[in-house]
């Protein structure tokens, strides 16, 4: 049974295109030992050109710095949550338009 999807809070309500940004991850089902974030464009066969850093704000909130979605199109943002020696990976779909 998978836990509820973490919530992603972008600074202006959406992820910006082709600029480095930060956003917050909210774990709606309680604390974790660690959280990591990555993203991929499956249709293009590549991921991001930056390596985001995750900083714990409190027990259920994390800030992700250094994120950059450098191309318009369909992205998958992956949030990996570790609890009690178990790891769970969540995928959040996101489409960025060229004219954002």
C-alpha positions, 0 to 999 in steps of 0.5 A, a space after each residue: 500500500 503506497 503512502 499519499 503523494 507528497 505535495 509540491 509547493 512551487 514559489 509562484 504556483 508553478 515550476 519555472 522553465 529554464 531557470 534555477 529555482 527552489 520549492 518545498 515538499 510537504 509529506 502529508 503522511 508524517 515524518 521521514 528519515 530522508 527525502 531526495 528529489 530528481 526529475 526526468 524527461 522520459 520522452 527525451 531520455 534525459 534528466 536535469 542538468 543540475 543536481 538539486 539539494 534537499 534541506 529539511 525544514 521540519 519533520 514534514 517539510 523540505 526545501 529543494 534548492 538548485 532545481 532546473 527544468 531546462 526544456 519545455 514538455 513533459 517532466 516527471 519529478 521523483 520524490 524518494 522518501 525513506 522511513 524505517 529502513 524502507 524507501 518509497 518513490 513517488 512520481 509527480 507529472 509536470 508539463 512545462 509550456 514553452 511560453 511560460 
